[in-house]
Every structure is written in C-alpha cells, then in structure tokens.
Amino acid sequence: MVKRIFAFFGAVLAGFWRTIDVLRRVVLNAVFLLLLAFVVVLLWRALPAVPDGAALVLRPAGPLVEQKTFETPLDLLRNGGVAPSQTVLHDLLEAVEAARDDTRIKALVIETDRLGPTGLSKLAELRAAIVAFRQSGKPVFARGERFTQGQYYLASAADEVHVGPDGFVLLQGLARYISYFAEALDKLGVKMHVFRVGEYKAFSEPFTRNDMSEADREASRDLLEGLWTGVREDLIASRRLAPEKLDAYVNAYPAALAATGGDAVSAARDAGLIDRASTRDEWRELLKARVGASEDGKDFRRVEADDYLAVVRATRPEQDDHVAVLVAQGAIIDGSDTQSAVGGDSLAHLIRMAREDERVKALVLRVDSPGGSAWASEVIRRELELTREAGKPVVASMSSVAASGGYWIATGAEEIFASPASLTGSIGIFALFPELAGALDKLGVNTDGVATGPLAGAFDPRRPLEPAAAKTIQLGIEHGYRRFLETVAKARDMSATEVDTVARGRVWTGEAATKLGLVDQLGGLEAAVAAAASRAGLKRYETVWPRADVGPGQRLLQRFVAALAPVGGLSVLSGLPASPLAVVIGGLQQDANELLRWNDPRHLYTHCLCEAL
C-alpha cells in the first residue's frame, strides 16, 4: 500500500517535472526565435522608396568624421549607455552629388540642430557640394532652432535660411586659447624636459610656459586670419552681404542686439544672415508648399539621406576596377589600433592588402591626423612608397588636419590634395621627459641604487635627468628633424634647405601650403579620387573604403545601437552647447588621455598642437 502511494506521488511529480521541462524548452525556443528574428531585421532591410519630386533631407548628427568610431560595450557603459553621434562626411557628399543629377530629387533640405563641432575644412567640403547642387537649378532650404558658427556656415549655402523664433545666429570669429601647466607642474615638483627642433613647434610649450610664445602667437594669428578670411568670403558670396555689414555683426554684436531691443532673430535678419523666423510647423507647411505634400498629406515629400544613399548604392552597377580610400583618422601611434587612433601597423597592413588586391588599381590616403609617433609615421609612409613602386598610383587627400606626422605619411603619395582650410605642415619633431624626483621628494620618497654604466637607469623618471642622457635625446631629435626634412625634400622635389624655410614646426593652411610647394592641388576627396583613377587610366571604377576587420559581434552591436537610437534616445545631441565647466574638464581629460596613448619606441614625436578649426 505504501509503495503504491509513493509510486503515485512519484508519477505525479515526474509528470509535473516533464511539463515544466516542456514549458522551459518552449519558452527558451520562443526567446531564441525572437532574438533570431531581431538579428535578421537588423542585418537585412528592404530598400526604401524614393518618391518622385522628393526633397533630400540632410540632418547631420554629431561631428562630421571620415570614418565612424566603433563604441565597444565597455565604452557604452562608461557613457551611461549613450553612443555619441557621428556622421560620415563622404556619405553626405555621395548623397548630395547623386541627388544633383537625379530627376527624382526636387530640392535639398538641411536641418542643422544636431550638427556638432566639426573641422572647418569638412564643413567647407560639404558646403561646396551644396553650392554645386544649387547650381544645378534645384533649390536648397536650411533651418535651425538656433545656429552655432559651424552650423550657420553650412546652412548659409542654402537659397533660404530659417531660424526658430527664439533662436540666434552666433558668429564669433576664430580663436585659439591653450591651458599652460608650467606653474602647476612647478608647484607639484615635476620638471618637464623638452627637446625640440623648430621655434614654431609649440606642442611642448604648455608644459614649459605659462603663456603663449611670441613665435606661436605670430603663427596662430596668421593661421586664424587666413581661415577666417575664407569663411568671411564664403558668407558674403552666399548671402550677398555687404562686407562691412557682416563685420559689424561679428565685431559689434552687442550694438546689433541693442538696435533691436535684444531680439537676436531680428538682429540676424537685419544683418542679412537669415531670411525669416519660423516655427517647426510653419517650416513643415512651407516645405509642403515648395516641394509637395506626402501621400498622407501630413508632411512634405521627402527621403532621408541614409535611405537615399542605400538605394543609390544598391542600384549602382558593380565595377571590376576599384579605387581604395584608406582613412588615417586620429593620432598616430605605434602598433595596432583601429578605432580612436591610427595604429602604424594596422594602417600599414591595410595598405599592403590594397596593394596585393588585383581589383584595386589606385589608392587614396585620406588624412585627418595631427601626427604622433615618428616611428609609426615612417612605417605607414614606407608602405605607401612600396605601393607606388608596385605600379599603383597613390594620392593623398587632406581633411581637417594633416600636420606633422600627418604630413609625414602624406609624403608617401605622388600627389597631395588639400582643402583651403586644411591645417598642414608643422614639420618638426620633439620629445618630452618628465622628471618626478622633486615631486617624490615632497612626499618623502627617495630613490637610490647602483648601475653598471652612465646611461643605465638614466631614463628613470624618479631620478634627475643626467646631462649625458639629455644630450642623447637632443641628438636623436636633431637627427629625426634632418630625416623629416630629407623625406619631404625627396617627395616634393625640393632641397632640404628649401623645406627648412617653410618647416621649423610652423602650421599652414592648405591654401598657403599649395603656394609653398607642400601641396599639389586644392580640392576635396572627390577630386583626389578622380586624380587617382586618372593616374591609373580608369574610366569606370568603384570607390571602396577598406578598414580593419570588424567582427560579426561588433557589426551586430553597431546595428543594434543604430536601430535603437531613434527609439530609446541612444545618442548624444552634439549640436547642443555643453556647459563651460564640461568644456574645460572634458578638454583636460581628452589631453591627458592622448598623452597616455603615446608609445613611440624612441619617444620621438611629430605631433601638431593644431585643433581642427
């Protein structure tokens, strides 16, 4: 009897467990199928439609970049789950160029509210594409709730510019202010030894001075005035402004505001900078009248740039011959790094892969770098030289910054293109050595020991730097500078003496560098690609953008973040101005992070202290 009772309860429990197990399997399989379906949706998208008579809409978010930086899961966690917005410049250039001759596209609409701080040359390159679109006879409309200087510079290329009723147009001119740490380091007991060649090589000055040197002040003033002249001329031409009216707005803004009782919109309209103020609904209704209404009548007939570009690329016939564009974006470091910096070995590997690819007939190096490791710069330049020796043309295209080490790698090309607003040159070299003996002494920490030779332990930052060690570094710096001069002289068909007169660490605009012989042609990426194709004798070709391998997991995460951004707000509205305190702290943190990345084997650096203005 007892056995039957236990057998009964055992059977009930076993049946219950089998039921639970079945339910578990069903739930897990259902979750798996849902995840699989989500992944399929992320990786596969049906081509969107391009309505006839539509307006192409550009809404750049974050800074314009040459190549998007992949955010790792750890980066996302550090940012509170927020992925910084970025917009790839060549995507917008390709979309605007295709739309110019596309009969389906009736107009171009630009909304700048999410556009973040961007290098001037990138804005100028996109602006030139917009001007070319206008010249095709199609209208361009631009609006912002408010305009920072960069946002307005881009929007001013439009036929009609609108601003929000409570907005403003901020035109300040250009400035360059730097934090100097000499007094702070002295109070901490840190002695910074600097070794350099070139009176204009100012990267080390923040660690040794409390103010700007006269040489750096002179060079900075000339640089800013040259860049602002270009911006000023573009604004005057696009808006048909009287020069004195624009100058009065920039140089006497309080007076312009006072004349309108503090109304910033009226001040901008009186200066001829905008055409009218409009609310969002008024803007939408205006575009419905100018372009045409969508099928449901709720919006204007439109296609977003990403959707339009997907259609253009999918319907474009494939070509057997390729022109490969390789991007060098960020500081140049030794070794492998493919995201936030230019790894010398990583980029050299990409160049080698392009050289060995039979489909690639020519190569364009797109440089957006202030330089960095001299060792890594030479590794990259040599691979470009080998590519030319293999019979494949190499052309360099300068983005916002191609200075110091960025210029060193550009000399590996047989032709160099730059925007008038590109920052380049800065041909010089330096080394920094921190001596911490004083700081440790203040803490009561002493260093002592023995060595078998005069240089053994000489580069220990806990000890005072020995004169013999200092002389060794300086001799290396002088040799490195001569090597830099000889590299440029050979590439540019100049003598080392001629190069030295325009070197010494001085930064030049692309326009000035062209006159000095450091650059061959003024032009953007499109012109550089066309030149490379011409050198290779190509009539029909496809432009490809090789980059270091990104694993399936990384690609899936990129798609995941992109898919959730519009829904969950996983993006940073970079067009919004940051608080002053955030700007200061963020700048110091960024500078510190960059210094920690420096890893040249000889500690020799070709780096420019030139922001992408």
Secondary structure, DSSP 8 states (H G I E B T S, - for coil): -HHHHHHHHHHHHHHHHHHHHHHHHHHHHHHHHHHHHHHHHHH--------TTEEEEE---B-EESS-----HHHHHHTTT-----EEHHHHHHHHHHHHT-TTEEEEEEE-TTB----HHHHHHHHHHHHHHHHTT--EEEEESSB-HHHHHHHTTSSEEEE-TT--B------------HHHHHHHT-EEEEEEE-TT--TTHHHH-SS--HHHHHHHHHHHHHHHHHHHHHHHHHHT--HHHHHHHHHTHHHHHHHTTT-HHHHHHHTTS-SEE--HHHHHHHHHHHH-B-TTSSSBSEEEHHHHHHHHHHHS---SSEEEEEEEES-EESS---SSSEEHHHHHHHHHHHHH-TTEEEEEEEEEE-EEEHHHHHHHHHHHHHHHHTT--EEEEEEEEEETHHHHHHTTSSEEEE-TT-EEE---EEEEEEE-HHHHHHTT-------SSTTTTTT-TTS---HHHHHHHHHHHHHHHHHHHHHHHHHHT--HHHHHHH-TT-EEEHHHHHHHTS-SEE--HHHHHHHHHHHTT-SS-EEE---S---HHHHHHHHHHHHHHHHH--S--TTS---HHHHHHHHHHHHHHHHHH---TT--EEE------
